[in-house]
Amino acid sequence: MGRKHRDFQKIVERIESRIDSWKTKFLSFSGRATLIKAVTSSIAAYYMSVLPFPVGICNEIDRLHRDFLWGHDRERRKIHLVNWRDICLPKSQGGLGIPKSRERNLAFLAKLFWRSQTEKSKPWARICETNLNLSVGRRTIISQGLIMGKEVVRRGSRINIFSGKDTKFWVQHWCKGGILREAISGPLNFREDCLTVSDVAASIGTWDWSQISFELPTPMRNEIAGTLVDGSSDKSDTSVWQFNSKGSPDVKSAYRMMLDYSKGPNAHNLGWIWKIKVHTRVTFFLWLLLRNAIPTKSLLNSRGIDIPNECPLCLSGPESSEHLFKLCRVTTQSEPIPGHYFCLLSVVYLVC
């Protein structure tokens, strides 16, 4: 099996077939999100755990999920009111926790590579090792996946220093701030390029800065000085995964690293809304409300749909989320409208 688009098309067709079987049913937004996470994502995950998917296939799976979530199909075009990247964020960061295919595939491959290196006595791990050592022209789809997983592990790992003799000072990730060479511009001389951590560490708690021909920035020096190095130790430096407490990569931590959600400009702390004891459909509606993704007339106007934007309830202002839950005299009355949750949602919206 080669790593070509057509070789993975059957997986896409299985997902598409499953989604098509649901389109005749009356599903809410929350129901569609649950089905994506529980069913169609699992179909892809079975193969993602060992095979590197082409980027085009990952994008196609994401498109199927995205269109199904918003009720978009060939006959009915629907507006996607929240960016897909934001939807794929963890719930605690303001998303829905729907997995993004490319990043999830790389997370699976990272775990596979780590296990192949730590369980070398097992037959499957020996097969992986053989594939990993193949020359460039003979690489199989398995070896390609292992190499991709190896790169993810490299990005997410940090070296725990003991003696410092096994770790290059400049080009390996042993300092909390990252790889030191990436923070320094300009060339290094040959002697400096080959320095190990133990060469610069004079003794426990002290450093020989004369080994370096230029002045390091003070914050970098302080960070380096905070690392304890015992040059007399017989213990080798070890590589550990830095995104969980176990020290070894799992799919969850590797996926979150690949998604890089912590640096997203639109991260929201919305984990609390999933703990409210109300119907799931109300919780999802609240999520849409706090994401400013309720299809009010004002929002539809901003998306290029030319319709009158006057509030049909009070006829005294443009219909927007803020108007409906803060300003509209009908929805903010003291007595709740029968069969609606306007009072609860208005209180939450006002607090936020």
C-alpha positions as a LaTeX table, in Angstrom:
\begin{tabular}{lrrr}
\hline
Residue & $x$ (\AA) & $y$ (\AA) & $z$ (\AA) \\
\hline
Met1 & 0.00 & 0.00 & 0.00 \\
Gly2 & 1.58 & 3.28 & $-1.10$ \\
Arg3 & 1.04 & 6.64 & 0.50 \\
Lys4 & $-1.15$ & 7.96 & $-2.29$ \\
His5 & $-4.45$ & 9.77 & $-2.19$ \\
Arg6 & $-6.37$ & 6.98 & $-3.93$ \\
Asp7 & $-5.18$ & 4.36 & $-1.42$ \\
Phe8 & $-7.00$ & 6.17 & 1.39 \\
Gln9 & $-10.14$ & 7.06 & $-0.56$ \\
Lys10 & $-12.04$ & 4.05 & 0.82 \\
Ile11 & $-11.70$ & 5.48 & 4.34 \\
Val12 & $-13.16$ & 8.80 & 3.19 \\
Glu13 & $-15.98$ & 6.94 & 1.43 \\
Arg14 & $-16.81$ & 5.01 & 4.63 \\
Ile15 & $-17.05$ & 8.27 & 6.60 \\
Glu16 & $-19.10$ & 9.94 & 3.85 \\
Ser17 & $-21.45$ & 6.94 & 3.66 \\
Arg18 & $-22.02$ & 7.03 & 7.43 \\
Ile19 & $-22.71$ & 10.77 & 7.36 \\
Asp20 & $-25.12$ & 10.38 & 4.41 \\
Ser21 & $-27.12$ & 7.83 & 6.41 \\
Trp22 & $-27.66$ & 10.44 & 9.15 \\
Lys23 & $-28.72$ & 13.33 & 6.93 \\
Thr24 & $-32.31$ & 12.08 & 6.69 \\
Lys25 & $-32.65$ & 12.25 & 10.48 \\
Phe26 & $-33.60$ & 15.36 & 12.45 \\
Leu27 & $-30.36$ & 15.98 & 14.34 \\
Ser28 & $-29.55$ & 19.00 & 16.46 \\
Phe29 & $-26.18$ & 20.76 & 16.40 \\
Ser30 & $-25.20$ & 18.97 & 19.62 \\
Gly31 & $-26.28$ & 15.61 & 18.16 \\
Arg32 & $-24.15$ & 16.11 & 15.06 \\
Ala33 & $-21.11$ & 17.11 & 17.13 \\
Thr34 & $-21.52$ & 14.00 & 19.31 \\
Leu35 & $-21.77$ & 11.69 & 16.28 \\
Ile36 & $-18.61$ & 13.17 & 14.74 \\
Lys37 & $-16.60$ & 12.60 & 17.92 \\
Ala38 & $-18.03$ & 9.17 & 18.76 \\
Val39 & $-18.40$ & 7.54 & 15.34 \\
Thr40 & $-16.76$ & 9.04 & 12.24 \\
Ser41 & $-13.62$ & 10.21 & 14.04 \\
Ser42 & $-13.16$ & 6.66 & 15.32 \\
Ile43 & $-13.32$ & 5.24 & 11.78 \\
Ala44 & $-10.34$ & 7.36 & 10.76 \\
Ala45 & $-8.51$ & 6.86 & 14.07 \\
Tyr46 & $-8.27$ & 3.08 & 13.53 \\
Tyr47 & $-6.08$ & 3.63 & 10.46 \\
Met48 & $-4.36$ & 6.79 & 11.71 \\
Ser49 & $-2.78$ & 4.86 & 14.56 \\
Val50 & $-0.29$ & 3.21 & 12.16 \\
Leu51 & $-0.49$ & 4.95 & 8.77 \\
Pro52 & 0.57 & 8.47 & 7.75 \\
Phe53 & $-2.40$ & 10.03 & 5.95 \\
Pro54 & $-1.79$ & 12.37 & 2.98 \\
Val55 & $-2.60$ & 15.99 & 3.82 \\
Gly56 & $-5.32$ & 16.03 & 1.15 \\
Ile57 & $-7.13$ & 13.09 & 2.78 \\
Cys58 & $-6.98$ & 14.79 & 6.20 \\
Asn59 & $-8.42$ & 17.96 & 4.68 \\
Glu60 & $-11.20$ & 15.96 & 3.03 \\
Ile61 & $-12.14$ & 14.25 & 6.31 \\
Asp62 & $-12.20$ & 17.64 & 8.04 \\
Arg63 & $-14.39$ & 19.04 & 5.27 \\
Leu64 & $-16.90$ & 16.21 & 5.68 \\
His65 & $-17.03$ & 16.77 & 9.45 \\
Arg66 & $-17.26$ & 20.54 & 9.08 \\
Asp67 & $-20.08$ & 20.42 & 6.54 \\
Phe68 & $-22.04$ & 17.83 & 8.54 \\
Leu69 & $-21.67$ & 19.82 & 11.76 \\
Trp70 & $-23.24$ & 22.92 & 10.21 \\
Gly71 & $-25.84$ & 21.00 & 8.16 \\
His72 & $-24.18$ & 21.90 & 4.85 \\
Asp73 & $-24.65$ & 19.57 & 1.85 \\
Arg74 & $-25.03$ & 19.63 & $-1.94$ \\
Glu75 & $-28.66$ & 20.73 & $-1.78$ \\
Arg76 & $-28.43$ & 23.16 & 1.15 \\
Arg77 & $-25.61$ & 25.61 & 1.72 \\
Lys78 & $-25.14$ & 26.66 & 5.33 \\
Ile79 & $-22.96$ & 29.35 & 6.90 \\
His80 & $-20.13$ & 28.04 & 9.08 \\
Leu81 & $-20.37$ & 30.43 & 12.01 \\
Val82 & $-17.23$ & 29.39 & 13.96 \\
Asn83 & $-13.74$ & 28.87 & 12.56 \\
Trp84 & $-12.87$ & 25.16 & 12.24 \\
Arg85 & $-9.62$ & 25.59 & 14.16 \\
Asp86 & $-11.55$ & 27.06 & 17.10 \\
Ile87 & $-14.04$ & 24.18 & 17.00 \\
Cys88 & $-11.15$ & 21.70 & 17.23 \\
Leu89 & $-9.80$ & 23.30 & 20.41 \\
Pro90 & $-10.32$ & 21.41 & 23.69 \\
Lys91 & $-13.56$ & 22.29 & 25.46 \\
Ser92 & $-11.63$ & 23.99 & 28.27 \\
Gln93 & $-10.16$ & 26.38 & 25.68 \\
Gly94 & $-13.46$ & 27.31 & 24.08 \\
Gly95 & $-13.77$ & 24.59 & 21.43 \\
Leu96 & $-15.89$ & 21.47 & 21.03 \\
Gly97 & $-13.04$ & 18.96 & 21.19 \\
Ile98 & $-13.67$ & 17.60 & 17.67 \\
Pro99 & $-10.29$ & 16.26 & 16.49 \\
Lys100 & $-8.44$ & 17.90 & 13.62 \\
Ser101 & $-7.36$ & 15.08 & 11.33 \\
Arg102 & $-3.79$ & 16.02 & 10.38 \\
Glu103 & $-2.68$ & 16.85 & 13.92 \\
Arg104 & $-4.38$ & 13.75 & 15.32 \\
Asn105 & $-2.64$ & 11.52 & 12.76 \\
Leu106 & 0.76 & 12.94 & 13.74 \\
Ala107 & $-0.06$ & 12.41 & 17.43 \\
Phe108 & $-0.82$ & 8.73 & 16.78 \\
Leu109 & 2.43 & 8.32 & 14.84 \\
Ala110 & 4.41 & 9.95 & 17.66 \\
Lys111 & 3.03 & 7.42 & 20.13 \\
Leu112 & 3.80 & 4.57 & 17.70 \\
Phe113 & 7.41 & 5.72 & 17.29 \\
Trp114 & 7.92 & 6.11 & 21.06 \\
Arg115 & 6.53 & 2.63 & 21.75 \\
Ser116 & 8.73 & 1.12 & 19.01 \\
Gln117 & 11.76 & 2.57 & 20.80 \\
Thr118 & 10.76 & 1.56 & 24.33 \\
Glu119 & 9.37 & $-1.93$ & 23.56 \\
Lys120 & 12.15 & $-3.14$ & 21.28 \\
Ser121 & 11.91 & $-6.78$ & 22.38 \\
Lys122 & 8.43 & $-7.18$ & 20.85 \\
Pro123 & 8.16 & $-8.58$ & 17.30 \\
Trp124 & 6.15 & $-5.64$ & 15.96 \\
Ala125 & 8.73 & $-3.21$ & 17.37 \\
Arg126 & 11.55 & $-5.09$ & 15.61 \\
Ile127 & 9.62 & $-4.76$ & 12.33 \\
Cys128 & 9.27 & $-1.02$ & 12.97 \\
Glu129 & 13.00 & $-0.74$ & 13.67 \\
Thr130 & 13.80 & $-2.51$ & 10.40 \\
Asn131 & 11.51 & $-0.16$ & 8.48 \\
Leu132 & 12.99 & 2.87 & 10.22 \\
Asn133 & 16.53 & 1.93 & 9.11 \\
Leu134 & 15.69 & 1.51 & 5.42 \\
Ser135 & 17.49 & 3.75 & 2.94 \\
Val136 & 15.59 & 6.67 & 1.40 \\
Gly137 & 14.81 & 4.89 & $-1.86$ \\
Arg138 & 13.38 & 1.80 & $-0.12$ \\
Arg139 & 11.19 & 3.44 & 2.52 \\
Thr140 & 7.77 & 1.92 & 3.07 \\
Ile141 & 4.61 & 3.64 & 4.26 \\
Ile142 & 5.39 & 2.34 & 7.76 \\
Ser143 & 8.87 & 3.87 & 7.74 \\
Gln144 & 7.46 & 7.18 & 6.49 \\
Gly145 & 5.00 & 7.22 & 9.39 \\
Leu146 & 7.69 & 6.38 & 11.93 \\
Ile147 & 9.91 & 9.19 & 10.63 \\
Met148 & 7.02 & 11.65 & 10.94 \\
Gly149 & 6.34 & 10.40 & 14.47 \\
Lys150 & 10.02 & 10.71 & 15.32 \\
Glu151 & 9.97 & 14.39 & 14.36 \\
Val152 & 6.93 & 15.03 & 16.58 \\
Val153 & 8.67 & 13.30 & 19.50 \\
Arg154 & 11.80 & 15.38 & 18.89 \\
Arg155 & 9.78 & 18.59 & 19.02 \\
Gly156 & 8.00 & 17.60 & 22.22 \\
Ser157 & 10.93 & 16.09 & 24.13 \\
Arg158 & 13.48 & 17.64 & 26.42 \\
Ile159 & 16.69 & 16.14 & 27.79 \\
Asn160 & 16.99 & 15.63 & 31.52 \\
Ile161 & 20.58 & 16.49 & 32.41 \\
Phe162 & 22.64 & 14.31 & 34.77 \\
Ser163 & 26.30 & 14.33 & 33.75 \\
Gly164 & 25.80 & 16.52 & 30.67 \\
Lys165 & 28.36 & 14.49 & 28.72 \\
Asp166 & 25.85 & 13.11 & 26.22 \\
Thr167 & 24.12 & 16.40 & 25.37 \\
Lys168 & 25.25 & 19.04 & 22.88 \\
Phe169 & 25.12 & 22.49 & 24.51 \\
Trp170 & 23.80 & 24.40 & 21.50 \\
Val171 & 21.75 & 22.08 & 19.32 \\
Gln172 & 19.81 & 19.86 & 21.72 \\
His173 & 16.76 & 20.78 & 23.80 \\
Trp174 & 17.92 & 20.54 & 27.41 \\
Cys175 & 17.19 & 24.06 & 28.64 \\
Lys176 & 13.61 & 25.08 & 29.56 \\
Gly177 & 13.65 & 27.93 & 27.06 \\
Gly178 & 14.24 & 25.59 & 24.11 \\
Ile179 & 17.20 & 24.90 & 21.81 \\
Leu180 & 19.81 & 27.57 & 22.53 \\
Arg181 & 21.13 & 27.74 & 18.96 \\
Glu182 & 17.70 & 28.88 & 17.74 \\
Ala183 & 17.85 & 31.89 & 20.08 \\
Ile184 & 21.31 & 32.99 & 18.89 \\
Ser185 & 21.98 & 34.60 & 15.50 \\
Gly186 & 25.33 & 34.47 & 13.73 \\
Pro187 & 27.89 & 31.69 & 13.32 \\
Leu188 & 29.63 & 29.68 & 16.03 \\
Asn189 & 33.25 & 28.63 & 15.76 \\
Phe190 & 34.02 & 24.93 & 15.37 \\
Arg191 & 35.06 & 24.43 & 19.00 \\
Glu192 & 31.87 & 26.04 & 20.33 \\
Asp193 & 29.68 & 24.07 & 17.95 \\
Cys194 & 30.94 & 20.80 & 19.48 \\
Leu195 & 30.54 & 21.82 & 23.14 \\
Thr196 & 28.64 & 19.51 & 25.45 \\
Val197 & 26.75 & 20.70 & 28.52 \\
Ser198 & 29.45 & 19.22 & 30.79 \\
Asp199 & 32.13 & 21.27 & 28.97 \\
Val200 & 30.45 & 24.51 & 30.06 \\
Ala201 & 29.34 & 23.34 & 33.51 \\
Ala202 & 32.40 & 23.78 & 35.75 \\
Ser203 & 30.82 & 22.04 & 38.74 \\
Ile204 & 27.42 & 21.67 & 40.40 \\
Gly205 & 25.81 & 25.13 & 40.40 \\
Thr206 & 28.66 & 26.95 & 38.60 \\
Trp207 & 29.33 & 27.52 & 34.90 \\
Asp208 & 32.48 & 28.32 & 32.94 \\
Trp209 & 31.29 & 31.10 & 30.66 \\
Ser210 & 34.80 & 31.51 & 29.22 \\
Gln211 & 34.06 & 28.50 & 27.01 \\
Ile212 & 31.77 & 30.78 & 25.02 \\
Ser213 & 33.37 & 33.53 & 22.93 \\
Phe214 & 30.53 & 36.04 & 23.29 \\
Glu215 & 28.23 & 37.38 & 25.99 \\
Leu216 & 24.95 & 35.52 & 26.40 \\
Pro217 & 21.79 & 37.52 & 27.18 \\
Thr218 & 21.18 & 37.75 & 30.94 \\
Pro219 & 17.81 & 35.89 & 30.89 \\
Met220 & 19.43 & 33.01 & 28.99 \\
Arg221 & 22.37 & 32.85 & 31.40 \\
Asn222 & 20.02 & 32.79 & 34.37 \\
Glu223 & 17.99 & 29.97 & 32.83 \\
Ile224 & 21.13 & 27.94 & 32.13 \\
Ala225 & 22.49 & 28.62 & 35.62 \\
Gly226 & 19.28 & 27.16 & 37.08 \\
Thr227 & 20.14 & 23.71 & 35.66 \\
Leu228 & 22.12 & 21.44 & 37.98 \\
Val229 & 24.82 & 19.40 & 36.25 \\
Asp230 & 26.92 & 16.75 & 38.02 \\
Gly231 & 29.91 & 16.11 & 35.77 \\
Ser232 & 31.09 & 13.25 & 37.98 \\
Ser233 & 27.83 & 11.32 & 37.60 \\
Asp234 & 27.85 & 8.01 & 35.74 \\
Lys235 & 24.18 & 8.39 & 34.82 \\
Ser236 & 23.46 & 9.18 & 31.20 \\
Asp237 & 21.25 & 12.09 & 30.18 \\
Thr238 & 17.73 & 10.94 & 29.29 \\
Ser239 & 15.10 & 12.24 & 26.89 \\
Val240 & 11.62 & 12.82 & 28.37 \\
Trp241 & 8.31 & 14.02 & 26.93 \\
Gln242 & 7.62 & 17.44 & 28.39 \\
Phe243 & 3.85 & 17.74 & 27.86 \\
Asn244 & 2.61 & 15.36 & 30.54 \\
Ser245 & 3.69 & 14.07 & 33.94 \\
Lys246 & 4.49 & 10.53 & 32.70 \\
Gly247 & 7.45 & 11.60 & 30.59 \\
Ser248 & 6.26 & 9.58 & 27.56 \\
Pro249 & 4.00 & 10.82 & 24.75 \\
Asp250 & 0.34 & 9.89 & 24.59 \\
Val251 & $-2.12$ & 10.82 & 21.85 \\
Lys252 & $-3.83$ & 13.53 & 23.91 \\
Ser253 & $-0.69$ & 15.48 & 24.86 \\
Ala254 & 0.92 & 15.08 & 21.42 \\
Tyr255 & $-2.30$ & 16.24 & 19.71 \\
Arg256 & $-2.51$ & 19.33 & 21.91 \\
Met257 & 1.13 & 20.13 & 21.19 \\
Met258 & 0.55 & 19.80 & 17.44 \\
Leu259 & $-2.59$ & 21.92 & 17.61 \\
Asp260 & $-0.61$ & 24.53 & 19.56 \\
Tyr261 & $-3.88$ & 25.77 & 21.08 \\
Ser262 & $-2.23$ & 27.69 & 23.90 \\
Lys263 & $-0.95$ & 30.29 & 21.41 \\
Gly264 & $-4.26$ & 30.77 & 19.63 \\
Pro265 & $-5.51$ & 34.38 & 19.63 \\
Asn266 & $-9.13$ & 33.35 & 20.23 \\
Ala267 & $-8.69$ & 30.99 & 23.18 \\
His268 & $-11.66$ & 31.19 & 25.58 \\
Asn269 & $-11.93$ & 29.73 & 29.05 \\
Leu270 & $-15.34$ & 28.11 & 28.51 \\
Gly271 & $-14.85$ & 24.79 & 30.26 \\
Trp272 & $-17.39$ & 25.78 & 32.91 \\
Ile273 & $-20.37$ & 25.81 & 30.54 \\
Trp274 & $-20.19$ & 22.01 & 30.11 \\
Lys275 & $-20.72$ & 21.58 & 33.86 \\
Ile276 & $-24.06$ & 23.39 & 33.95 \\
Lys277 & $-26.85$ & 20.92 & 34.74 \\
Val278 & $-29.14$ & 21.63 & 31.79 \\
His279 & $-30.04$ & 19.77 & 28.61 \\
Thr280 & $-27.13$ & 19.22 & 26.23 \\
Arg281 & $-28.84$ & 21.21 & 23.49 \\
Val282 & $-29.01$ & 24.22 & 25.82 \\
Thr283 & $-25.31$ & 23.87 & 26.64 \\
Phe284 & $-24.39$ & 23.87 & 22.96 \\
Phe285 & $-26.67$ & 26.86 & 22.37 \\
Leu286 & $-24.86$ & 28.67 & 25.20 \\
Trp287 & $-21.52$ & 27.81 & 23.57 \\
Leu288 & $-22.72$ & 29.30 & 20.29 \\
Leu289 & $-24.00$ & 32.37 & 22.14 \\
Leu290 & $-20.69$ & 33.04 & 23.91 \\
Arg291 & $-18.89$ & 32.48 & 20.60 \\
Asn292 & $-21.14$ & 35.12 & 19.00 \\
Ala293 & $-22.29$ & 32.45 & 16.54 \\
Ile294 & $-26.08$ & 32.67 & 16.92 \\
Pro295 & $-27.40$ & 33.36 & 13.38 \\
Thr296 & $-29.12$ & 36.63 & 14.29 \\
Lys297 & $-30.12$ & 39.04 & 11.57 \\
Ser298 & $-27.22$ & 41.38 & 12.34 \\
Leu299 & $-24.72$ & 38.51 & 12.05 \\
Leu300 & $-26.26$ & 37.34 & 8.78 \\
Asn301 & $-26.04$ & 40.91 & 7.48 \\
Ser302 & $-22.34$ & 40.96 & 8.31 \\
Arg303 & $-21.92$ & 37.73 & 6.30 \\
Gly304 & $-23.39$ & 39.36 & 3.19 \\
Ile305 & $-27.03$ & 38.25 & 3.48 \\
Asp306 & $-29.26$ & 41.21 & 2.71 \\
Ile307 & $-32.28$ & 40.95 & 5.04 \\
Pro308 & $-33.98$ & 43.49 & 7.36 \\
Asn309 & $-32.17$ & 43.30 & 10.70 \\
Glu310 & $-34.89$ & 44.70 & 12.99 \\
Cys311 & $-35.72$ & 42.59 & 16.06 \\
Pro312 & $-39.13$ & 40.92 & 15.34 \\
Leu313 & $-39.98$ & 40.70 & 19.06 \\
Cys314 & $-39.70$ & 44.31 & 20.24 \\
Leu315 & $-39.28$ & 46.15 & 16.91 \\
Ser316 & $-36.94$ & 48.59 & 18.64 \\
Gly317 & $-33.45$ & 47.74 & 17.49 \\
Pro318 & $-31.26$ & 45.49 & 15.31 \\
Glu319 & $-31.46$ & 41.78 & 16.20 \\
Ser320 & $-28.07$ & 40.77 & 17.62 \\
Ser321 & $-26.97$ & 38.49 & 20.46 \\
Glu322 & $-26.39$ & 41.50 & 22.68 \\
His323 & $-29.81$ & 42.92 & 21.89 \\
Leu324 & $-31.66$ & 39.62 & 22.42 \\
Phe325 & $-30.09$ & 38.82 & 25.78 \\
Lys326 & $-29.42$ & 42.27 & 27.24 \\
Leu327 & $-31.58$ & 44.93 & 25.66 \\
Cys328 & $-34.75$ & 43.43 & 24.19 \\
Arg329 & $-37.68$ & 44.23 & 26.49 \\
Val330 & $-39.47$ & 41.00 & 25.50 \\
Thr331 & $-36.70$ & 38.46 & 26.16 \\
Thr332 & $-35.37$ & 40.19 & 29.30 \\
Gln333 & $-38.72$ & 40.41 & 31.11 \\
Ser334 & $-38.87$ & 39.03 & 34.64 \\
Glu335 & $-41.25$ & 36.18 & 33.76 \\
Pro336 & $-39.74$ & 33.52 & 31.45 \\
Ile337 & $-41.34$ & 32.86 & 28.10 \\
Pro338 & $-42.98$ & 29.39 & 28.26 \\
Gly339 & $-40.78$ & 26.71 & 26.71 \\
His340 & $-37.69$ & 28.97 & 26.39 \\
Tyr341 & $-34.44$ & 29.42 & 28.32 \\
Phe342 & $-34.09$ & 33.15 & 27.74 \\
Cys343 & $-33.89$ & 33.97 & 31.46 \\
Leu344 & $-31.05$ & 31.52 & 32.22 \\
Leu345 & $-29.13$ & 32.48 & 29.09 \\
Ser346 & $-29.62$ & 36.19 & 29.71 \\
Val347 & $-28.13$ & 35.89 & 33.20 \\
Val348 & $-25.12$ & 33.97 & 31.87 \\
Tyr349 & $-24.64$ & 36.43 & 29.01 \\
Leu350 & $-24.79$ & 39.42 & 31.37 \\
Val351 & $-22.21$ & 37.84 & 33.72 \\
Cys352 & $-19.84$ & 37.14 & 30.85 \\
\hline
\end{tabular}
